[in-house]
C-alpha cells in the first residue's frame, strides 16, 4: 500500500511539474512597507503578470533591516519561480558594502528583469542665489565649509549620489547632515537650514512644481518624464558622465529554471511597453525600463562595483 501511495504522489508531482508555468499563485515579496516606490512598482507589474499568465501574483510585504529581511526570505525560498523578489538597489547594490548581509546578491539571486529607474534631482531652497548649476558649483567651491548637504541617512542612495556629485564637481568640505528619512531631509532645505541635496524626483517633484524647492538638474543622462523641462546635471553642470539612478527590478532565488526566468522577463518587457503602466510609473516619479535576465545580471554587477567605489572614495561608514 505504501508503495502505491508513493507512486501516486510521484505521479502527481510529475504531472504538476509538466504543467506550464505558472500553474498556481506566485508570491512576490516586497522587502519594504506598502506605498514605498519599490512596492508600488512591484504591484503594477504584478497585476500585468497576473493578467497575462492567468495566475494570482500576490504581494507579500516583509519590511525591516533596510530591505534585507525580505530579500533573505526570497534567497531561502525554493527556486521554482513561485517566490519572487521586488529587488532594488538599496539592499542589493549598496548594503553589502556597508554591513554584513545574510546573502550575496550576485550569487544568491537570479535576475529576471529591471522594471524602473528612480531619477534624482539636485535641489536647493528657492532663495539660493545661483542662477544655474555651474554658478551653484562655483559658489559652493568658493567656501565649502559654509555649506551643508542633507540625505535620508548615512549610506542611503541620496547620500551616495550627492557624494558622487560633489566628487565630480570638485566640491570638498561641504558638511553632510544625515536625517532619518527623506521628508525631514527636504524639509530643512525648504526651511533654509540645509543648503542642498540630490534626492529622488518622486520626493522632490511636488515641491519643485509648488515652488518650495529649486532644482538645477536631474541625475540621469537623459531627461525624465516626471520633470521633462529639467536638464540632466551632466549637461547643466558640465559633469560629463554623471548618470545616476536607483533601480527596481524582479529577481528569483538562484537556481530558478532559466525557462521560467525567460518567460517572466518576456512578460515584464511586454507589460512595460503599455502606456497605462508607463504613465503610472511617471506619476510616482519613476522611469519604466526593462531587460533580459542576462542584461539585468550585467547591470547588477556594474552597479555593485560603482556603489562600492563611491562608498570607498567618500569613506562612508555606518557606525
SERO-4910 file (N, C-alpha, C, O; in steps of 0.05 Angstrom, whole numbers):
BEGIN
 pado doro    nc1    nc2    nc3   cac1   cac2   cac3    cc1    cc2    cc3    oc1    oc2    oc3
  Unk    A     17    -24      0      0      0      0     17     25      0     12     44    -15
  Unk    A     39     25     17     57     48     19     70     54     -8     74     77    -16
  Unk    A     77     32    -22     89     35    -49     70     48    -68     78     66    -84
  Unk    A     45     40    -67     24     52    -85     21     81    -79     19     97    -98
  Unk    A     19     88    -53     16    117    -45     40    133    -55     37    155    -66
  Unk    A     64    122    -51     88    136    -60     88    140    -90     96    162   -100
  Unk    A     79    120   -105     78    122   -134     57    143   -143     63    159   -161
  Unk    A     35    143   -129     14    163   -136     24    192   -130     19    210   -146
  Unk    A     38    195   -108     49    222   -101     70    230   -122     70    253   -131
  Unk    A     86    211   -130    107    217   -150     94    225   -177    103    243   -190
  Unk    A     73    210   -184     58    217   -209     45    244   -208     45    259   -227
  Unk    A     34    250   -184     21    277   -181     41    299   -183     36    320   -196
  Unk    A     65    295   -171     86    315   -172     96    319   -201     99    341   -210
  Unk    A    100    296   -214    109    298   -242     88    312   -260     95    327   -278
  Unk    A     62    306   -255     41    319   -270     41    349   -266     37    365   -284
  Unk    A     45    357   -240     46    386   -234     69    399   -248     66    421   -258
  Unk    A     92    386   -247    116    397   -260    113    399   -290    125    416   -303
  Unk    A     97    381   -301     94    381   -330     75    403   -340     75    410   -363
  Unk    A     59    414   -321     41    435   -329     56    461   -334     77    465   -322
  Unk    A     46    477   -353     60    502   -359     62    520   -335     44    522   -318
  Unk    A     85    534   -332     88    554   -311     74    580   -318     75    589   -341
  Unk    A     60    592   -299     55    583   -272     28    567   -270     10    574   -285
  Unk    A     27    548   -253      2    533   -250    -11    536   -223    -31    523   -217
  Unk    A      0    554   -206    -13    562   -181     -2    590   -174     17    599   -186
  Unk    A    -13    603   -153     -6    630   -147     24    634   -142     38    617   -132
  Unk    A     33    658   -149     62    665   -146     63    687   -125     47    706   -125
  Unk    A     82    684   -106     85    704    -85    108    723    -93    129    715   -101
  Unk    A    102    749    -90    122    770    -96    129    783    -69    112    798    -59
  Unk    A    152    778    -58    160    790    -32    172    818    -37    191    821    -52
  Unk    A    160    838    -24    170    865    -25    183    871      2    169    871     22
  Unk    A    209    876      3    222    880     29    219    908     40    236    917     55
  Unk    A    197    921     34    191    948     43    161    949     51    146    931     46
  Unk    A    154    971     64    126    975     72    109    983     48    120    993     28
  Unk    A     83    978     49     65    986     28     67   1016     23     69   1032     41
  Unk    A     65   1024     -3     65   1052    -10     93   1063    -18     95   1084    -30
  Unk    A    114   1048    -11    141   1056    -19    144   1051    -49    130   1035    -61
  Unk    A    163   1065    -62    165   1064    -91    169   1035   -102    156   1028   -121
  Unk    A    186   1019    -88    190    992    -97    164    976    -95    158    960   -113
  Unk    A    149    981    -74    123    967    -70    104    974    -92     91    956   -104
  Unk    A    101   1000    -99     82   1008   -119     90    997   -147     73    987   -161
  Unk    A    116    999   -153    125    989   -179    121    959   -181    112    949   -202
  Unk    A    127    944   -159    123    915   -159     93    908   -163     87    889   -177
  Unk    A     76    923   -151     47    918   -153     36    922   -181     21    905   -191
  Unk    A     44    944   -194     33    949   -220     43    928   -240     28    920   -259
  Unk    A     68    919   -237     79    898   -254     66    871   -248     60    856   -266
  Unk    A     62    866   -222     49    841   -214     21    838   -226     13    816   -234
  Unk    A      6    860   -227    -21    859   -239    -20    852   -268    -36    837   -278
  Unk    A      0    863   -283      4    857   -311     11    827   -315      1    814   -333
  Unk    A     28    817   -297     36    789   -299     12    771   -293      8    750   -307
  Unk    A     -4    778   -274    -28    763   -267    -47    762   -291    -58    741   -297
  Unk    A    -51    785   -304    -69    786   -327    -59    769   -350    -74    756   -364
  Unk    A    -32    770   -354    -20    756   -377    -18    726   -373    -21    710   -391
  Unk    A    -12    718   -348     -6    690   -343    -28    674   -329    -26    650   -326
  Unk    A    -49    688   -321    -73    674   -312    -71    662   -284    -88    646   -276
  Unk    A    -52    670   -268    -49    662   -240    -45    686   -223    -33    706   -232
  Unk    A    -55    686   -198    -50    708   -180    -20    713   -174     -6    694   -169
  Unk    A    -12    738   -175     15    746   -166     10    762   -141      3    786   -142
  Unk    A     15    750   -118      7    761    -92     30    776    -79     51    764    -74
  Unk    A     26    801    -73     46    817    -59     47    810    -29     26    809    -16
  Unk    A     71    805    -19     75    799      9     97    818     20    121    815     14
  Unk    A     88    838     35    107    858     46    122    846     70    109    838     90
  Unk    A    149    846     69    165    837     91    187    858     96    210    853     89
  Unk    A    180    881    108    199    902    112    218    896    136    213    878    151
  Unk    A    239    912    137    257    910    160    286    908    152    293    896    132
  Unk    A    303    920    169    333    918    166    341    928    138    358    915    125
  Unk    A    330    950    129    338    962    104    332    945     80    346    947     59
  Unk    A    312    927     82    305    910     59    318    883     60    311    866     43
  Unk    A    336    878     79    350    852     80    333    829     89    338    806     82
  Unk    A    312    834    106    296    813    116    280    800     94    280    775     91
  Unk    A    266    816     78    251    805     56    268    793     34    261    773     23
  Unk    A    291    805     29    310    795      9    320    767     18    321    749      1
  Unk    A    327    764     43    336    739     53    315    717     52    321    694     47
  Unk    A    290    725     56    267    706     54    265    694     26    259    670     23
  Unk    A    270    711      6    269    701    -22    293    683    -27    290    661    -39
  Unk    A    317    691    -18    341    675    -23    337    647    -12    348    628    -23
  Unk    A    323    645     11    320    619     24    295    603     14    289    581     24
  Unk    A    281    614     -6    257    601    -17    265    580    -38    287    581    -49
  Unk    A    246    563    -44    251    543    -66    254    557    -92    239    575    -99
  Unk    A    274    549   -108    279    561   -134    261    550   -156    271    539   -176
  Unk    A    235    554   -153    216    543   -171    199    563   -186    181    556   -202
  Unk    A    205    589   -182    191    610   -196    165    619   -182    151    637   -191
  Unk    A    160    607   -158    135    614   -144    140    633   -121    121    640   -106
  Unk    A    165    641   -117    171    663    -98    191    682   -112    213    674   -120
  Unk    A    182    707   -115    198    727   -129    204    750   -110    191    754    -90
  Unk    A    225    765   -117    233    788   -101    229    814   -117    236    816   -140
  Unk    A    217    833   -104    217    861   -114    244    872   -106    247    883    -84
  Unk    A    263    870   -124    291    877   -118    296    907   -122    282    920   -137
  Unk    A    315    917   -108    322    945   -111    351    950   -103    364    933    -91
  Unk    A    361    974   -110    389    979   -107    399    980    -78    421    973    -72
  Unk    A    381    990    -60    390    992    -32    400    967    -20    423    965    -12
  Unk    A    383    946    -17    392    921     -5    411    904    -22    425    887    -11
  Unk    A    412    909    -48    428    892    -65    454    905    -75    475    892    -75
  Unk    A    454    930    -82    478    943    -93    493    959    -72    517    962    -74
  Unk    A    479    969    -51    492    986    -32    498    972     -5    521    973      4
  Unk    A    478    960      7    481    950     34    505    930     38    518    932     58
  Unk    A    510    912     19    532    894     23    560    907     26    578    895     36
  Unk    A    562    933     17    587    947     20    589    961     47    611    969     56
  Unk    A    566    963     61    566    978     86    563    961    111    572    969    133
  Unk    A    552    937    108    548    919    131    545    891    122    540    885     98
  Unk    A    548    872    140    545    844    133    516    838    128    499    845    144
  Unk    A    511    824    106    484    816     99    483    785     98    503    772     94
  Unk    A    459    774    103    457    744    103    456    732     75    450    708     72
  Unk    A    462    748     55    461    738     27    482    752     11    492    774     18
  Unk    A    489    740    -12    507    752    -31    491    757    -57    485    738    -71
  Unk    A    483    782    -63    465    787    -85    472    774   -111    455    763   -125
  Unk    A    497    776   -119    505    766   -146    506    736   -147    507    724   -168
  Unk    A    507    723   -123    509    694   -122    482    681   -115    476    659   -125
  Unk    A    467    694    -98    443    681    -86    417    688   -100    396    677    -93
  Unk    A    418    706   -120    393    713   -134    396    709   -164    418    712   -175
  Unk    A    374    703   -177    373    701   -206    358    725   -217    334    726   -213
  Unk    A    371    743   -231    356    766   -242    335    758   -262    338    739   -276
  Unk    A    313    773   -262    291    768   -281    290    792   -301    294    788   -324
  Unk    A    284    816   -290    282    839   -307    283    864   -290    272    864   -268
  Unk    A    295    885   -300    291    912   -288    262    921   -294    251    912   -314
  Unk    A    251    937   -277    224    948   -283    224    978   -281    206    991   -294
  Unk    A    242    991   -266    241   1020   -264    268   1031   -256    283   1018   -242
  Unk    A    272   1056   -264    295   1072   -255    284   1095   -239    264   1107   -246
  Unk    A    298   1102   -217    289   1124   -200    308   1147   -203    330   1147   -191
  Unk    A    301   1167   -219    319   1190   -223    319   1208   -198    300   1208   -182
  Unk    A    340   1223   -195    343   1242   -172    346   1270   -183    351   1274   -207
  Unk    A    344   1290   -166    347   1318   -174    363   1333   -153    360   1328   -129
  Unk    A    381   1351   -162    396   1369   -144    377   1392   -137    368   1406   -155
  Unk    A    371   1395   -111    353   1416   -103    364   1433    -81    381   1425    -65
  Unk    A    355   1458    -81    363   1478    -61    338   1494    -53    317   1491    -65
  Unk    A    341   1511    -33    320   1530    -26    317   1550    -48    337   1558    -60
  Unk    A    292   1558    -55    288   1576    -77    303   1603    -75    308   1616    -95
  Unk    A    311   1610    -50    325   1635    -46    355   1633    -52    369   1654    -52
  Unk    A    365   1609    -57    394   1606    -63    401   1623    -88    387   1620   -108
  Unk    A    421   1640    -87    425   1659   -108    435   1649   -135    433   1663   -155
  Unk    A    447   1626   -136    458   1616   -161    436   1612   -182    416   1600   -176
  Unk    A    441   1623   -206    421   1621   -227    420   1595   -241    400   1587   -253
  Unk    A    443   1580   -240    444   1554   -254    464   1536   -240    476   1544   -220
  Unk    A    466   1512   -251    483   1492   -237    512   1499   -236    526   1494   -216
  Unk    A    523   1511   -257    551   1519   -257    557   1541   -237    577   1541   -223
  Unk    A    538   1560   -234    541   1581   -214    540   1569   -186    554   1577   -168
  Unk    A    521   1549   -183    518   1536   -157    545   1523   -149    554   1526   -126
  Unk    A    557   1508   -167    582   1494   -161    604   1514   -154    619   1510   -135
  Unk    A    605   1536   -169    626   1556   -164    623   1569   -136    642   1574   -122
  Unk    A    598   1574   -128    593   1585   -101    600   1566    -79    613   1574    -59
  Unk    A    593   1541    -82    599   1521    -61    629   1517    -59    640   1516    -37
  Unk    A    643   1516    -82    672   1511    -82    687   1535    -70    709   1531    -59
  Unk    A    676   1559    -73    690   1583    -63    692   1583    -32    711   1594    -21
  Unk    A    673   1570    -18    674   1570     11    658   1545     21    637   1549     33
  Unk    A    668   1521     15    652   1497     21    644   1493     50    623   1481     56
  Unk    A    661   1502     69    655   1498     97    630   1513    106    619   1508    127
  Unk    A    622   1532     89    598   1548     96    572   1533     90    551   1541     99
  Unk    A    574   1511     74    550   1498     64    546   1470     74    565   1456     82
  Unk    A    521   1461     74    514   1434     83    497   1420     62    483   1433     46
  Unk    A    499   1393     62    481   1378     46    468   1356     62    481   1344     80
  Unk    A    443   1350     57    428   1330     73    424   1304     57    429   1303     33
  Unk    A    416   1283     71    408   1258     59    388   1244     77    385   1253    100
  Unk    A    376   1224     67    357   1209     83    370   1189    102    357   1173    115
  Unk    A    396   1190    104    411   1173    122    439   1167    112    443   1166     87
  Unk    A    458   1162    129    485   1155    121    484   1129    105    474   1109    114
  Unk    A    496   1130     81    497   1106     64    472   1103     47    470   1084     31
  Unk    A    452   1121     50    428   1120     33    435   1127      5    456   1140      0
  Unk    A    419   1120    -14    424   1126    -42    428   1156    -46    446   1165    -61
  Unk    A    412   1173    -33    414   1202    -36    442   1211    -26    454   1229    -38
  Unk    A    451   1199     -5    478   1206      6    499   1200    -15    517   1216    -21
  Unk    A    497   1176    -27    517   1167    -46    517   1184    -72    538   1192    -82
  Unk    A    493   1191    -81    491   1207   -106    500   1235   -101    512   1248   -119
  Unk    A    496   1246    -77    506   1273    -71    536   1273    -69    550   1291    -78
  Unk    A    547   1252    -56    576   1249    -54    589   1247    -82    610   1258    -87
  Unk    A    575   1232    -99    585   1229   -127    585   1256   -141    604   1263   -155
  Unk    A    563   1270   -138    561   1297   -149    584   1315   -139    598   1328   -154
  Unk    A    588   1315   -112    609   1332   -100    636   1325   -112    652   1342   -118
  Unk    A    642   1298   -113    667   1289   -123    672   1298   -152    694   1309   -159
  Unk    A    652   1294   -169    655   1301   -197    657   1332   -202    669   1341   -221
  Unk    A    643   1347   -184    643   1376   -186    668   1388   -172    672   1412   -174
  Unk    A    683   1372   -158    706   1383   -144    699   1397   -118    715   1414   -108
  Unk    A    676   1390   -106    668   1403    -81    679   1386    -58    674   1363    -55
  Unk    A    696   1399    -41    708   1386    -18    705   1403      7    713   1426      7
  Unk    A    692   1392     27    690   1408     52    662   1415     60    657   1423     83
  Unk    A    642   1411     42    614   1415     50    606   1393     70    615   1371     67
  Unk    A    591   1400     90    585   1382    112    560   1366    107    539   1377    101
  Unk    A    562   1339    110    539   1321    107    522   1321    133    533   1317    154
  Unk    A    496   1324    130    478   1322    153    457   1300    147    439   1305    132
  Unk    A    460   1277    159    442   1255    154    416   1257    170    416   1266    193
  Unk    A    394   1250    158    368   1250    172    356   1222    172    367   1204    159
  Unk    A    335   1219    187    321   1193    188    298   1194    169    275   1195    177
  Unk    A    304   1194    143    283   1194    123    285   1218    104    299   1238    110
  Unk    A    272   1216     81    274   1236     61    259   1262     68    268   1284     64
  Unk    A    235   1259     80    218   1282     86    232   1303    103    232   1326     96
  Unk    A    244   1295    126    258   1315    142    283   1327    129    290   1350    133
  Unk    A    296   1310    112    320   1320     97    312   1342     78    328   1361     74
  Unk    A    289   1340     66    279   1361     47    267   1384     62    269   1407     53
  Unk    A    253   1379     84    240   1400     99    260   1421    108    254   1445    107
  Unk    A    284   1412    117    303   1431    127    317   1447    104    328   1468    109
  Unk    A    316   1437     80    324   1453     57    303   1474     51    310   1497     46
  Unk    A    278   1466     52    256   1485     47    255   1507     69    246   1529     64
  Unk    A    264   1499     93    265   1519    116    290   1535    116    293   1554    132
  Unk    A    309   1529     98    333   1545     96    355   1537    115    375   1551    118
  Unk    A    352   1513    129    372   1505    148    395   1488    135    417   1486    146
  Unk    A    389   1476    112    408   1459     97    410   1471     69    390   1481     58
  Unk    A    434   1469     57    438   1482     31    427   1466      7    412   1476     -9
  Unk    A    434   1440      6    426   1425    -18    426   1395    -13    435   1385      8
  Unk    A    415   1380    -33    417   1351    -33    411   1342    -61    401   1357    -78
  Unk    A    417   1316    -66    409   1303    -91    390   1281    -82    399   1261    -70
  Unk    A    364   1285    -86    343   1267    -76    324   1258    -98    324   1270   -119
  Unk    A    308   1238    -93    291   1227   -114    272   1247   -126    262   1265   -112
  Unk    A    268   1244   -152    248   1261   -165    220   1255   -153    204   1274   -152
  Unk    A    215   1231   -146    189   1224   -133    184   1241   -109    161   1250   -105
  Unk    A    204   1246    -93    201   1262    -69    203   1292    -74    190   1308    -60
  Unk    A    219   1300    -94    224   1329    -98    205   1342   -117    200   1366   -115
  Unk    A    195   1327   -137    179   1340   -158    156   1356   -148    151   1378   -158
  Unk    A    140   1346   -129    117   1362   -120    126   1389   -108    112   1409   -112
  Unk    A    149   1389    -94    159   1414    -82    171   1432   -103    170   1457   -100
  Unk    A    183   1421   -123    194   1437   -145    171   1451   -160    172   1474   -166
  Unk    A    150   1435   -166    127   1446   -180    112   1467   -164    100   1486   -175
  Unk    A    112   1464   -137     98   1484   -120    116   1508   -114    106   1528   -102
  Unk    A    141   1507   -121    159   1530   -116    173   1529    -89    186   1549    -82
  Unk    A    170   1508    -74    183   1506    -48    212   1496    -50    227   1499    -31
  Unk    A    219   1485    -73    247   1477    -78    254   1487   -106    237   1490   -124
  Unk    A    280   1492   -110    291   1499   -137    310   1477   -145    325   1466   -129
  Unk    A    309   1469   -170    327   1448   -180    346   1458   -201    339   1476   -217
  Unk    A    370   1447   -202    390   1454   -222    394   1432   -242    410   1435   -261
  Unk    A    380   1409   -239    383   1388   -258    377   1360   -246    377   1357   -221
  Unk    A    373   1341   -263    368   1313   -254    393   1296   -257    412   1304   -271
  Unk    A    393   1274   -243    417   1258   -241    422   1239   -264    444   1229   -268
  Unk    A    402   1235   -281    405   1216   -303    415   1230   -329    413   1254   -332
  Unk    A    427   1214   -346    439   1225   -370    418   1236   -389    424   1254   -405
  Unk    A    394   1226   -388    371   1236   -404    351   1249   -386    349   1243   -362
  Unk    A    334   1266   -397    313   1278   -382    293   1257   -373    290   1236   -386
  Unk    A    280   1262   -350    260   1244   -340    232   1254   -346    227   1278   -346
  Unk    A    214   1235   -352    187   1243   -359    172   1258   -337    154   1273   -342
  Unk    A    180   1253   -312    167   1266   -289    174   1296   -287    159   1311   -276
  Unk    A    198   1303   -298    206   1332   -298    218   1337   -326    242   1342   -328
  Unk    A    202   1337   -346    212   1339   -374    227   1365   -380    243   1365   -399
  Unk    A    222   1386   -365    235   1412   -371    261   1416   -357    275   1436   -360
  Unk    A    269   1396   -340    294   1399   -325    316   1384   -338    313   1360   -344
  Unk    A    339   1397   -344    361   1384   -358    376   1365   -340    375   1368   -316
  Unk    A    391   1346   -352    409   1329   -336    432   1346   -324    441   1365   -337
  Unk    A    442   1339   -301    465   1353   -290    490   1349   -307    507   1366   -307
  Unk    A    491   1327   -321    514   1323   -339    515   1346   -359    537   1353   -368
  Unk    A    492   1357   -366    491   1379   -385    492   1406   -371    509   1423   -377
  Unk    A    474   1410   -351    472   1436   -338    496   1444   -321    503   1467   -319
  Unk    A    508   1423   -309    532   1428   -292    558   1423   -306    579   1427   -295
  Unk    A    556   1413   -331    580   1406   -345    595   1382   -334    619   1380   -336
  Unk    A    580   1364   -322    592   1340   -309    588   1316   -328    571   1299   -322
  Unk    A    603   1314   -349    601   1292   -367    605   1266   -353    625   1262   -339
  Unk    A    586   1247   -356    588   1221   -343    572   1219   -318    570   1197   -307
  Unk    A    561   1241   -308    545   1239   -284    517   1228   -293    501   1242   -305
  Unk    A    513   1203   -286    489   1189   -294    482   1169   -273    493   1147   -272
  Unk    A    464   1177   -255    458   1160   -231    428   1158   -227    414   1178   -227
  Unk    A    420   1133   -222    392   1128   -215    390   1103   -198    405   1084   -202
  Unk    A    373   1103   -179    367   1079   -164    351   1061   -183    340   1070   -203
  Unk    A    350   1035   -176    336   1017   -194    318    998   -179    321    993   -155
  Unk    A    297    989   -193    278    969   -183    275    947   -203    275    953   -227
  Unk    A    273    923   -194    270    900   -213    257    876   -200    249    877   -177
  Unk    A    256    855   -215    246    829   -205    269    810   -205    285    809   -224
  Unk    A    271    793   -184    291    772   -183    279    748   -170    257    749   -158
  Unk    A    293    725   -172    284    700   -161    307    687   -147    330    695   -150
  Unk    A    302    666   -131    324    652   -118    343    640   -139    334    631   -160
  Unk    A    368    639   -133    388    626   -151    379    597   -155    370    584   -137
  Unk    A    383    588   -180    375    561   -187    348    559   -199    340    537   -207
  Unk    A    333    581   -200    307    581   -214    311    573   -243    329    584   -256
  Unk    A    295    555   -254    298    547   -282    300    570   -302    284    589   -300
  Unk    A    318    569   -321    322    591   -340    297    596   -356    291    619   -363
  Unk    A    282    575   -363    258    579   -379    237    595   -363    221    610   -375
  Unk    A    236    592   -337    218    608   -320    227    637   -320    210    655   -323
  Unk    A    252    641   -316    263    669   -316    257    682   -343    249    706   -343
  Unk    A    262    668   -364    257    679   -391    228    686   -396    222    706   -408
  Unk    A    210    668   -386    181    673   -390    172    698   -375    158    715   -385
  Unk    A    181    700   -350    174    723   -334    185    749   -346    172    769   -348
  Unk    A    211    748   -354    224    771   -366    209    780   -391    205    804   -395
  Unk    A    202    762   -408    188    769   -433    161    783   -427    154    802   -440
  Unk    A    147    773   -407    121    785   -400    125    812   -387    109    831   -392
  Unk    A    146    816   -371    151    842   -359    159    862   -381    150    885   -380
  Unk    A    176    854   -399    184    872   -421    159    880   -437    157    904   -445
  Unk    A    141    862   -442    117    868   -457     99    887   -441     88    906   -451
  Unk    A     97    882   -414     80    898   -397     90    927   -396     74    946   -395
  Unk    A    116    930   -395    128    957   -392    126    974   -418    133    998   -418
  Unk    A    116    962   -439    111    978   -464     83    990   -463     76   1007   -480
  Unk    A     66    981   -445     38    990   -443     38   1019   -433     51   1026   -413
  Unk    A     23   1036   -447     22   1065   -440     11   1070   -412     20   1088   -398
  Unk    A     -9   1054   -403    -20   1058   -377      0   1053   -355      1   1067   -335
  Unk    A     17   1032   -359     37   1026   -339     59   1048   -339     68   1056   -318
  Unk    A     67   1056   -362     87   1078   -364     77   1103   -350     92   1116   -335
  Unk    A     52   1110   -354     40   1133   -342     39   1131   -312     45   1150   -297
  Unk    A     33   1107   -302     32   1102   -273     60   1106   -261     63   1117   -240
  Unk    A     80   1096   -275    107   1099   -266    115   1129   -264    126   1138   -244
  Unk    A    109   1144   -285    115   1173   -286    101   1187   -262    113   1205   -250
  Unk    A     77   1179   -257     62   1192   -235     74   1188   -208     69   1204   -189
  Unk    A     91   1168   -205    104   1164   -179    134   1170   -181    150   1162   -164
  Unk    A    142   1184   -203    169   1194   -205    189   1174   -215    213   1176   -210
  Unk    A    179   1153   -229    197   1132   -239    197   1132   -269    178   1141   -282
  Unk    A    218   1121   -281    220   1116   -310    219   1086   -315    235   1071   -304
  Unk    A    200   1077   -331    197   1049   -337    221   1039   -354    228   1052   -374
  Unk    A    234   1017   -345    255   1005   -360    251    975   -358    237    965   -340
  Unk    A    264    960   -376    262    931   -375    288    919   -386    304    933   -397
  Unk    A    291    892   -382    315    879   -391    311    849   -392    292    839   -381
  Unk    A    330    836   -405    331    807   -403    344    799   -377    357    817   -365
  Unk    A    342    774   -368    357    766   -344    387    770   -346    400    779   -327
  Unk    A    398    765   -370    427    769   -374    435    798   -372    455    805   -361
  Unk    A    418    816   -384    424    844   -382    422    855   -354    439    871   -345
  Unk    A    402    845   -339    400    854   -311    423    844   -294    433    858   -276
  Unk    A    433    819   -300    456    808   -285    480    826   -289    495    832   -270
  Unk    A    485    833   -314    508    850   -321    505    878   -308    525    889   -298
  Unk    A    481    888   -308    475    914   -296    480    913   -266    493    932   -255
  Unk    A    471    892   -253    476    890   -224    505    888   -217    514    899   -197
  Unk    A    521    875   -233    550    873   -228    562    901   -230    578    909   -214
  Unk    A    554    916   -251    565    944   -254    557    962   -231    573    977   -221
  Unk    A    531    960   -223    521    977   -202    535    971   -175    542    989   -160
  Unk    A    539    945   -169    552    938   -144    580    949   -143    590    959   -123
  Unk    A    594    947   -165    621    958   -167    621    988   -164    638   1000   -150
  Unk    A    602   1001   -177    601   1030   -177    595   1041   -149    609   1059   -140
  Unk    A    576   1029   -135    569   1038   -108    592   1033    -89    598   1049    -72
  Unk    A    606   1011    -93    629   1005    -77    650   1026    -79    663   1034    -59
  Unk    A    655   1035   -104    675   1056   -109    668   1082    -96    685   1096    -85
  Unk    A    641   1090    -97    632   1115    -85    636   1113    -55    646   1132    -42
  Unk    A    628   1091    -43    630   1088    -14    659   1089     -4    665   1101     16
  Unk    A    676   1076    -19    705   1076    -12    717   1103    -15    732   1113      2
  Unk    A    711   1117    -37    722   1143    -43    713   1164    -22    729   1180    -13
  Unk    A    687   1163    -14    677   1182      6    681   1173     34    674   1187     53
  Unk    A    693   1149     38    698   1138     64    672   1137     81    672   1145    104
  Unk    A    651   1126     69    625   1125     83    624   1100    100    630   1078     91
  Unk    A    617   1104    125    614   1082    144    590   1085    161    582   1107    168
  Unk    A    577   1063    166    554   1063    185    564   1055    212    575   1033    217
  Unk    A    562   1074    231    572   1069    258    555   1050    274    560   1044    297
***
